[in-house]
Amino acid sequence: MKRRVAGSVRGIATAVPAALFVALAGTVLHRQTLLWSGVEISWGVAAALLLLASVQLWLASWSRSVVPTAVAGVVSYAAVGFLSSAGAAKQLILGDAVGNVWVFGIGVVTLIMLMAVKLLVVSRMRRGRTDAAAVAGEPLSPR
């Protein structure tokens, strides 16, 4: 039991700086565009949300817990909310379509990653415990 608590504390302590990095890097990245045949394509917001999803998946696989994924999403959302609520001259995230996708996409990506992590990490842990119980309960057949 103490080992699981220590793992959760370690996962949360790692999730906070990782989430702050994602919030800052994603805020810088989300306005990047590409001009292609006269059409401006906003690729930065997709890259920023992909960065968030990959960090959340890394945290979950490293800690083998869903908690750091949730902490990373909440801290990222709070940091981006703080960056977007500054005064008009200091605002880093504008209230346009790209800014709204970045701000509200954090919540959507976090919910998707929580469901994915629950299916991948928690089911793998259960499957491992079930396999171990089956092996312990079943005698080996001599050959």
C-alpha positions in Angstrom: 0.0 0.0 0.0 2.8 2.4 0.8 4.4 1.7 -2.5 1.3 2.7 -4.4 1.0 6.0 -2.4 4.6 6.8 -3.0 4.1 6.1 -6.7 1.1 8.4 -6.8 3.0 11.2 -5.1 5.9 10.8 -7.4 3.5 10.8 -10.4 1.8 14.0 -9.2 5.1 15.7 -8.5 6.2 14.9 -12.1 2.9 15.8 -13.6 2.9 19.4 -12.4 6.1 20.6 -14.0 5.3 18.6 -17.2 1.9 20.2 -17.4 3.4 23.7 -16.9 5.8 22.9 -19.7 3.0 21.8 -22.0 0.9 24.9 -21.2 3.8 27.2 -22.0 5.0 25.4 -25.1 1.5 24.9 -26.3 0.7 28.5 -25.9 3.7 29.5 -28.0 3.0 26.7 -30.5 -0.8 27.2 -31.0 -0.6 30.3 -33.2 1.7 28.7 -35.8 0.2 28.6 -39.4 1.3 27.5 -42.8 0.3 29.3 -46.0 -0.6 26.8 -48.6 -2.1 27.8 -51.9 -3.4 31.0 -50.4 -5.1 29.2 -47.5 -3.8 29.6 -44.0 -3.6 26.3 -42.2 -3.4 26.4 -38.4 -1.2 23.4 -37.6 0.1 24.7 -34.3 -3.0 24.1 -32.3 -3.1 20.5 -33.4 0.6 20.1 -32.6 0.0 21.7 -29.1 -2.9 19.3 -28.4 -0.9 16.3 -29.6 2.0 17.4 -27.2 -0.5 17.5 -24.4 -1.8 14.0 -25.2 1.6 12.5 -25.6 2.8 13.9 -22.2 -0.3 12.6 -20.5 0.2 9.2 -22.0 3.8 9.2 -21.0 2.9 10.2 -17.4 0.3 7.4 -17.2 2.7 4.7 -18.6 5.5 5.9 -16.4 3.5 6.0 -13.2 1.0 3.2 -14.1 -1.8 5.4 -12.8 -4.6 7.6 -14.1 -4.0 10.3 -11.5 -1.0 12.0 -13.1 -2.9 12.2 -16.4 -5.8 14.0 -14.6 -3.4 16.3 -12.7 -1.6 17.2 -15.9 -4.8 18.1 -17.6 -6.1 20.3 -14.7 -2.8 22.1 -14.2 -2.4 22.7 -18.0 -6.0 24.0 -18.2 -5.4 26.3 -15.2 -2.1 27.7 -16.5 -3.6 28.3 -20.0 -6.6 30.0 -18.3 -4.3 32.2 -16.4 -2.3 33.1 -19.6 -5.5 33.9 -21.4 -7.0 36.1 -18.7 -4.3 38.7 -18.6 -5.1 42.3 -19.6 -5.7 43.2 -23.3 -2.1 44.3 -23.9 -0.6 41.3 -22.2 -3.0 38.5 -23.4 -1.1 35.6 -24.9 -4.2 33.6 -26.0 -6.8 35.5 -28.0 -10.5 34.8 -28.0 -10.6 33.7 -31.7 -11.2 30.3 -33.1 -7.6 29.1 -32.7 -7.4 30.3 -29.1 -10.7 28.7 -28.2 -9.7 25.4 -29.7 -6.5 25.5 -27.7 -8.2 26.4 -24.4 -11.2 24.1 -24.6 -9.3 21.4 -26.5 -7.2 20.8 -23.4 -10.4 19.6 -21.6 -11.4 17.4 -24.5 -8.0 15.9 -24.9 -7.7 15.3 -21.2 -11.1 13.4 -21.1 -10.1 11.3 -24.1 -6.7 10.5 -22.6 -8.3 9.6 -19.2 -10.6 7.1 -21.0 -7.7 5.7 -23.0 -5.4 5.4 -20.1 -8.1 3.7 -18.0 -8.5 1.2 -20.7 -4.8 0.6 -21.4 -3.1 0.9 -18.0 -5.7 -0.2 -15.6 -7.0 -3.1 -17.7 -3.4 -4.3 -18.2 -2.8 -4.2 -14.4 -6.0 -6.2 -13.8 -5.1 -8.7 -16.5 -1.7 -9.2 -14.9 -3.3 -9.9 -11.5 -5.8 -12.2 -13.1 -3.1 -14.1 -15.0 -1.0 -14.5 -11.8 -4.0 -15.7 -9.9 -4.8 -18.3 -12.6 -1.3 -19.5 -12.6 -1.2 -19.8 -8.8 -4.5 -21.6 -8.7 -3.7 -24.1 -11.5 -1.1 -26.8 -10.9 1.4 -27.2 -13.6 1.1 -30.4 -15.7 4.1 -32.6 -15.7 5.5 -33.5 -19.2 
